[in-house]
Amino acid sequence: MNTSVKYLLKRLGIYAISGWAAVTLNFFLPRMMPGDPVSVMFASFRGKLKPEAIEALKQTFGFTDEPLLNKYISYLSHLLNGELGISTAYFPEEVSSIILSSLGWTLLLVGISLVVSFIIGSLIGMIIAWRRDGKLDSILPPSFSFISSFPYFFTAMLLLYFFGFKLGWFPIRHAYNSNLIPGFNIEFIVSCLHHAFLPASTLIFMGIGGWMLQMRNNMIGTISTDYISFAKSKGLSQKRIMIWYAAKNAILPIITSFGMAIGFILSGTILTEIIFSYPGQGYILYQAVQAQDYQLMQGIFLTTTLSVLAANWLIDILVLILDPRTRK
């Protein structure tokens, strides 16, 4: 079997074990907590439901008195069929349909912000490293390090206050104009981008500094290598050496950390989505916690974990393609 295929299968096996561990913890942790969502739901009706309705609700939400192992096997069986249970907060809607509707908005927000911040940060890091000890190199790294030290929610509230409340340039909530019918048309797409601008700007603004510093440090280490000196001695142009020799090799370790960045940026997205009332995974999770909707919380945690694992495996494939050394 090809060495590259063996490597990818080995990595896939590691991620599969990690996914199984996440699924198992996702099942047992809520059931080890005191109480259950059915009791919370019953209490919220304040006596309007009859006590015998509790048993029917427990059957509906899977909180029965059968052995825990049987529940776990049943949970895995339903999970393989794409069934994540019924939400108590959005009863009688299924958890899978709620997650699918919110996942698209989070992917749009995270996808735009992560890719844009990665590209801008890497380009700035490449330029200031190539022209190190210049004005940009002395100003940008400490400036972005200072900015990155602020929490996501602080930057989000500043942008919301000045550009939303004060100037009124951008909407302060939701993902699109409520007067529009969702569809693949120019008006709806423009409205989505307009509503996503402030929350995406928060994540981009906070992410540029990290990518810039990583790229700068990698570039400085790459520039001092022998093959860069050899390229210069051959009389190649500075632009070609910077992009095709230095930057191409310096960016490989950063691509590896790109997958892990998804997990970190998702934690920031939760607060950002809450502040902007953006209907993504973070905002739905916040509502699920408030309503003590265990089924929905489980579904969101599981989706987030599996998304990070899948992203890391795709990054492994990309690095294998870009870096011939990893194929040996």
N, C-alpha and C positions, 0 to 999 in steps of 0.2 A: 504494500500500500504506500502511496506517495507520502513523503514526510509532512507536507503541508496539510494534507487531508487528516493525517493522524493528529497533528497539532490542533486543528479545528474541532475534531471529534472529542479530543481530550478536554478542550475548553468548554465545549458544549455539555459534556458530562458534568463538569464542575458547576456550570450554571444551572443544569437540571437539578443537581443535589441542593443547590442554594434555593432554587424555586420551590422544591418540595419542603425544605425547612421553613420557608416563608409561609407556605400554605398551611403547614401543620401549626405553626405559632399563631397564624391568623384564625385558626379554628379554636385552639384551646384557650388562648388568653381571654377572650370575651366571656367564655363559659366558666372561667375561674373567678370572675368578678362577682360580687354580691348582686342579687337582683337579676332581673331580665327585662327586656324592652316591652314585653307584654304587660307586666305590672305597671310600668311607667305609662303605657298607652291607656290602660284601664283607669289609672288614677286621673289622667287628664280629662276623662269624660265626667268626673265628679258625680258618680252615682247614676249616670244616665244609662249605663250598661248593667245588665244583670250579672251576678257573680258567676253563673254557669257559663257565661260567654267567655270567661278566661280560658277554659279548657279548649274551646273551639279556636281561640286566637293562638294558643300555644301550639296546637296542631298545625295551624296555618303557617306559623313562623318557625316551626321545627324545634320548639323548646318542649320536648316531651320527656317522660321519665325513663325512656329506654336507656340501656347501657351506653356509656360515652364512646366506646369503641364502635358500636353499631352506628352511632350518630356520625362518627368520623368517616366511616366507610360510605355512609349515605351522602355525606358532604362532598367527598371526593367524586362520587358517582355523578352528583348533580353538577359539580364544577366542570367535569369533562364534557357535560352536555351544555355548558354555557349558562347554567342556572345558578344564580347567586342569591336567590331568595326574594322575598317581598319586603319592600321598605315600609317601616312604620310611620315615618315622617311624611311620605308621599303615598300612603295606602290608598288604593290597592295596586299601585304601579310597581313593576318589577325592578330590582336593583340594577340588572344588566341594562335595561333601557335608559335608566337615569344616568348611569355611567357613560353609556355611548353618546348620549346627547351632550354631556358636559366635557367628555374627553376631547371632542373635536375642537372646542374653544381653547382648552388648555394646550393642546398640541399646536394650534395656531399661534397662541401667545408665546409659548416656550420655544417653538421652532423659529419664529421670527427673531426673538430676542437673543437666543443662543447663537444662531448662525451669524447674525449681524455683529454682535459683540465679539465673537470669535474672529471674524474677518477683519474688523476695524482694529481690534487689539493686537492681532498678529502683524498686521501691516505697520502699525505704529511702532511695535517692538522691533520689527525688522529694520526700519529706517533709523531709529535712534541708536540701535546697536551698531549699525554700519557707520554711523556718524557719531560715535560715542565721544563723550566729553564736550559735545556741542551744547548750544542753548537748549534745544528740545530735550536732550538727555538729562540736563540738570533741572528742568522744570517739570516735565510730564510724569516721571516715575514717582517723585514725592507727592505731587498733586493728586494723582489717581490713587495712591496708597492712602492718602488722607480721606478722599471721597469714599473709597471702598470700606473704610472703617465704620461708616454710618450704617445703621440697620436698614433693611429694605423698606420697612413701613415708614421710617422717617423721611426718606427721599420721596416715597410715594405720596405722602401727605403734603410735602412741599410743592410737588408738581401739581397735585390736585387743587391746592389752595390758589396758587398763582395763575396757572393756565386754565383751570376749570372754573373756580369761583370768581376770581378777580377779573381776568381778561375774557373769560367765556369763549376761548378759542376751541376747546375740546369738550365733549360730553363728560359728565362726572360719574356716570353709572351705566350699567348694562353693556351688551355686546353689539347692539345695532338699534336703529331707530324703531320704536314700537309701532310706528305707523306703516312700516314696510312688511311685506310678506316674504319670509325667507325663500331664497331661490338663487339660481346661478345667473345673476344679471349684474350689470355694471353698477346700478344704483345701490343694490344690497351689498356688493363687494366693497364699494367706496365707504358705505356706512360702517361696515365691520372694521375696516382699516382705520377709519376716523375714531371709532370708539376704542380700538386697541392701541392707539398711539401712546397715550399717557402710561398705561400699565406696562407696555412693551418698552417704552423709554426708560422707565424705572429699572427694569431688569438689564437693559443694554448698558445704561449708565453705570450700574454697579458691577457689571461683568467685564467691562473693557480693561480695567486696571489689572486684573489677575492675568488675563491672556497676554497683555502687553508685557508685563514683568517676566512671565515665563518665556515668551519669545525672545525678549532682550537677553536674558541670561543664557539661553540656549545658543543664540546667535554669537554672543561673545566667545563662548566655548568653541563653537564651530569655526569661527574666523581664524583662530590660532592654530588650526590643524595644518598638516603638511600638504594636503591636497588643495587647500585654498592658496597656499604659497606657490604651489606648482602651477595652478591656474593663472595666477598673477604673472608668473615668470614667462608663461606662454603668450602673454600680451592680450588676453581676453578682456573684453570691456567690463568695466566695474559693475554695470547693471546686470550683465549676464552672470558674473560671479556671485553677486549678491542674491539673485533670485534662484538660479539653477544649481548652484553649488552650496552656498551657505544656508539660505532659507529653506531649501528643499529638505536638507538633512536636519536642520534645527527644529522644523515643525513636527517631525515624526513623534517625539515624546509627548508633544502637546495634543496630538490627535488621540493618543492613548488615554489621556485624561479627559478627553471630550465626552466620552460615555459616562464617566463618573460625575461630570459636571451636571448631567441631567438630574441626578438625585439631589444635588445641592440647590439647583435653581428651582426645583419643584417645591422645596421647603420655603423659598422666598416667594414663590408664586402664590402660596396659600395666603400669606398676609396681603400681598398685592391685590389678589382677587377679592378679598374681603373688603379692603378699603375702596376699591372701585366698583364693588357689587358686580363683578364680572362673573358670568355663570359657568365657570370652569370647575375643575376637580376641587380646588382649594375652597371655593365658596360653598360648594355642595357639602364638602367635608365639615366645614364650620356649622352648617345647618344640621348635619347629621349628629354632631357632637351635642349641639344644643337640645336636640330632640331625643338624645340617647338612642339613636337608630343604629344598633349594633350591626345589623345586616348590611346597611349602606356603608358604614365605616369599614367593615371587613372588605367589602368589594373595592373600595377606593384604595385602601392600603395594599391589597393584592395587585390591583392594576398598576399602581405606582412601582411596586417592587419588580413585577415582571417586565415592566417597560424599561427599567434601568438595566436589568439583566439582558434583555434582548438588545438594547442599545450597545452594551459592552461587547456582546458577541459580534455584532455588525462592525464595531470598531476593530475587533481582532481580525476580521476578514479584510477590512480596508488597509490595515497596517501590513498584513501579509502581502497584499497586492503592491503597495507603495515601497516597501522595504525588502529587497531581495535577501538581505541577511537573515530575516526571520524564517525563510523557507528552508534553511539548512538545519 
